[in-house]
Amino acid sequence: MDTVKKVLKVIGIIAAVAGVAAGIYFAVKKFLEKKNAEADCEENYVSCSCCEA
């Protein structure tokens, strides 16, 4: 019975670490997408002098 508890405990620890890693991955991915979207807006901006009259 003790062996089963130890195995479940190890599996729980692995699942917790995987959950934290996934959370960090998605947070970084979302942050980089937002940062790249802001940079793309500035790079792709073209002013039109014909509309400024």
Secondary structure, DSSP 4 states (H G I P E B T S, - for coil): -HHHHHHHHHHHHHHHHHHHHHHHHHHHHHHHHHHHHHHHHHHT----GGG--
